[in-house]
Each structure stands twice: as C-alpha cells, then as structure tokens.
Amino acid sequence: MKKHVSSLLFLALFAVAAAAADKPAPAVNADTKESFATVSSWVQQQMGPGGRYEHVTASERSTVQSKLAEMGGLLDKHGSVAQMSDADKTEMFNSQEQVNSILARRDGDRLVCKSVAPVGSHIPVTTCRTARQMESEQREARTYIEDPSRNVQLKSGN
C-alpha cells in the first residue's frame, strides 16, 4: 500500500504541469528515472521564453532546477520510486511539493476570475482571463503609457 501511495504522490508533481497545457504534454508515468528525465526536460523547456512557466523568477527557477536535480539524483540512485527507502520517498515528496507550489503559482495558463461592478452599474460582472493574458495586457498598457511619441503629441497639444 505504501509503495502504491508513494507512486501516486510522485505523479502529483506533474499534475499541474500536464493538466492544461496548450500543447499535448508528454505521456508521463514519472516513477522511473527515464520517465522523470522526459518530464524534467519538459518543465525546463516550459520555464523558457514563451513557455507555460515563463514568468518564474530567477530565484524560483534556481529552486525548481535544484529540486529537479535532487529528484533526478534520487531516481539515479534507486532506479524507481518503488525501490526507495521511506526517508528518500519523504525527501522526494517534499521536493515535489516545493516544485508544484512554484509552478502552480507561475502557471501562465492559470485562470484568474474577477467580479467587478462596471461604472454606472451595481451588478457585478465576472470576467476570467489566463495569467498570461493579464500579463500581456499589463505589458501593453505600460508600453502605451511610456511611449515617447505619445508623450510628445500630448505636450504639443495634438
């Protein structure tokens, strides 16, 4: 029973990563070092520019990379989760939880919903957008406001 539960816990690491990807995520059963290598490289790729986790900060990225390296080392040592000692399974689980927490918080496909009453109404309207869409809208607004040619036009009265 413990072996089965620990295997399921190990798979929880990538539930966030594979749940709602734009592109099909690799078919993962990451209970061996070979399948973990596939998932680990996918997560590394998604932390790059344009990836699902591109908004991971530099310190979070180094944490994720070090935790993935620790998990890879445990799997290199034992071959699979089923062959790990209880202490190593606990270490694996704790590393997974830390990585899951970071990736879930920085997931660009995470849906964020807000309920706001529009101007002139008391009836709130719920709007939902992905974190990636919200970041893009903020970046576009910042670019528009900071645009030097727009500022020149405003100062000249045009």
N, C-alpha and C positions, 0 to 999 in steps of 0.2 A: 504494500500500500504506500509506504514512504517513497519508494522509487517512482511509482506512478505519479504521485503528487509533485515530487521534485521535477519530473519531466514537464508536467503541466506548468509549473511555476517558471521554468526556464523559457517556455514558449510565450509566456506573458511579456517578456522583454520586447518582443517584436510585434505584439498585437497592435500597439499604437502605430508602429511603422507600416504595417501591412493593411490596416483596416480600411483606409480610404484613399489610397494612392491614386494619382491621376493616371499613371501607367500601371499595368499589372505588376504587382510585386512578385519577386521570385517565389515559387512554391517552396515554403520553408518548413522544415521539421528540424529545428536547430538543436538537436540533442546530441549531435556528434560534432567533432572538430571540422569536418568537411562542410557540413551544412551551416555551421556557425561562420565559417570563412565567407560563404556566399552572402549571408545576411550582414555581416560586419562590413564587407566592401560596399554593399548597397547603402547602408546607413552613412558610411563615409562619403559616398558619392552624393547623397541627398543633402549633406551638410554644405556642399559647394554652391557656387553661384547658380541661381535658377532652380535649385533643389527644394524639396519639401521643407527641409530644416535649415534653409539658408540664413535665417535670422538668429541662429545660435551665436551667442557672443564668443569671443576668443577664449575666455576662461572656461565657459561651458564646453566649448569644442575640445579643449585640452582635457577636461574631466571625462567627457564621453570617450575620447580616444584612449585615455589611460585605463578606464574601466573596461573597454572592449579588449584592450591588451591583456588585462588581468584575467578576464573570462577566457580569452584565447589560450593563455598560459595554463589555466586550469584544465581546459579541454585537451591541450597538448600533453599534459602530464597524465591524464586519466583516459583519454580517448572518447569518453561519453559521460553524460550526467549520471547515468545508471551506475557507473563504476566509481563515482566519487564518494569520499567519506562524508559524514554528516557535517563536519566543520567546513569542508570545501563547498558543499552544497549551500550552506548558510552564506559563505562568502560570495558565491555565485549569485545567490538570490539578492543579497544586499547591493551588489554591483548592478544587477539588472534593475532594481528599483530606482537607483540613482539615475541611470541612463533613461529609463522610462519617464521619470519625472521631468528631466530636461527636455527630452524630445516632445513630450506631450505639451509642455508649456510653449515651445517654439515651433509647433507644427503649423505650417503655412496653410494647411487645409482645414484647420480647426474652425468650426463655425461659431461666430460670435453674434448673438442677438441682443438688440436693444429695443426697449419700449419707450418711445418719446412722443409727447403730445406736440403736434405741429403748431406753428404760430397761427393763432386765431381759432384754435380748437382745444377742447378739453378731453377729447377722445384720443388716447394714445394709440400710436401705430407701431407695430413691431416690424423691425427690419433686420434681416440676417445677411451677413457677408462673411467671407472667409477672412482670416487674419491676413493673408497675402493681399487680398483686395483692399483691406483697410490701410495697410502699409503703403500700397501703391497710391491710393488716394491722398494720403498724408504727404507723400513724397512729391506728387504732382502739385498739390496746393502750396507746399514750401517753395518749389521751383517757380511757380507763378508769382508768388509774393516777392521773391528775391530776384526776379528777372530785371536786370539793369535797364533794358529797353523800355519796359513798362514804367519804371520809375522816372525815366527821362520824359516820357509822354505826360505823366501826371504833373510833373513840375512845370512843364511848358504850357499847361492848360489845355492840351488836346484831348 
